[in-house]
């Protein structure tokens, strides 16, 4: 199994940037398909971005061109660079090892208008 811990959330003004990190412990981080999900208040969890073991990426339409997912396998860390943030990006953000359904506890991002 892999244990995941997110960090980097916080309060930011609209138009600002944040970088989320997800530190993985346990075995085999580099072999897992990873993703960032978010759950806005009162809404369902949604996939924001994903990256496979070969570095291929996927983005939800609402974040494409603003968010960048990346991974550093040497550091066992997943990242989400978020630029041009909007109030509708406010949510709890979770990282996950998608192929083994392993989740972190989340980090809160709040974007003020």
Helices and strands as residue ranges (DSSP letters): E 2-7, E 10-13, E 18-26, G 29-31, E 34-39, E 46-51, E 57-59, E 67-72, E 77-82, G 87-89, E 91-97, E 102-103, E 107-112
